[in-house]
Amino acid sequence: MNYIAYAGTYIQSINKKEEIFNAVCNELNTTIEQLKSRTRKREVCDARHILLYLLRKHLKRASL
């Protein structure tokens, strides 16, 4: 079974980039606009790093 398990959130189909974005945003209380911005605030940077890790691991790409 292919799914992402992160902090209690499970996504069954991992073929959509938007689903990963939404899961990270929901769990870490950020917005997609914050993740795509150039801000260097710690909470946004940490969320961005987790997002890129999940994109690389499950979709074999790491573009925002």
Backbone torsions as a table, in degrees:
resi	resn	phi	psi	omega
1	MET	NA	130.4	177.0
2	ASN	-95.1	118.7	175.7
3	TYR	-157.0	160.0	176.0
4	ILE	-105.0	130.0	174.7
5	ALA	-118.3	111.2	178.0
6	TYR	-140.0	118.0	176.0
7	ALA	51.0	41.4	176.4
8	GLY	86.7	-2.0	179.3
9	THR	-99.9	128.7	178.5
10	TYR	-115.6	132.9	175.3
11	ILE	-118.2	118.8	-176.8
12	GLN	-71.5	-50.2	-180.0
13	SER	-101.2	122.5	-175.4
14	ILE	-106.7	26.8	-177.5
15	ASN	-93.3	-0.7	-178.3
16	LYS	-117.1	126.0	179.6
17	LYS	-62.6	-35.9	-177.8
18	GLU	-64.0	-34.1	179.3
19	GLU	-65.2	-39.0	178.7
20	ILE	-68.9	-43.2	176.5
21	PHE	-56.1	-49.5	-177.1
22	ASN	-63.9	-39.7	179.8
23	ALA	-63.7	-44.2	179.8
24	VAL	-66.2	-43.7	179.6
25	CYS	-61.8	-43.1	-179.6
26	ASN	-65.3	-43.3	-176.3
27	GLU	-73.4	-32.5	-173.7
28	LEU	-109.7	11.2	175.2
29	ASN	53.5	49.2	174.5
30	THR	-124.8	174.5	175.8
31	THR	-115.1	162.3	178.1
32	ILE	-62.9	-36.7	178.7
33	GLU	-62.4	-39.7	177.5
34	GLN	-65.0	-40.5	-179.8
35	LEU	-65.2	-34.2	-179.3
36	LYS	-86.2	-9.2	-178.4
37	SER	-78.0	175.9	-179.8
38	ARG	-97.3	12.5	-177.5
39	THR	-63.2	150.8	-179.7
40	ARG	-114.9	19.1	176.5
41	LYS	-62.0	140.8	-173.0
42	ARG	-57.6	-46.7	-176.6
43	GLU	-65.0	-33.3	178.7
44	VAL	-75.5	-40.4	178.0
45	CYS	-63.0	-41.8	178.3
46	ASP	-63.1	-43.6	178.2
47	ALA	-63.1	-39.8	179.3
48	ARG	-64.2	-40.1	178.8
49	HIS	-65.3	-41.7	177.7
50	ILE	-64.3	-42.8	178.5
51	LEU	-59.7	-47.9	-179.5
52	LEU	-63.7	-38.0	177.0
53	TYR	-60.7	-47.6	-178.6
54	LEU	-66.2	-38.4	177.6
55	LEU	-63.4	-44.1	179.7
56	ARG	-64.8	-42.4	-175.3
57	LYS	-69.8	-42.3	-171.0
58	HIS	-101.3	-22.4	-178.5
59	LEU	-118.3	-2.2	-179.7
60	LYS	59.7	31.2	173.9
61	ARG	-152.3	158.8	-175.1
62	ALA	-138.0	41.5	178.5
63	SER	-100.1	141.5	176.9
64	LEU	-86.4	NA	NA
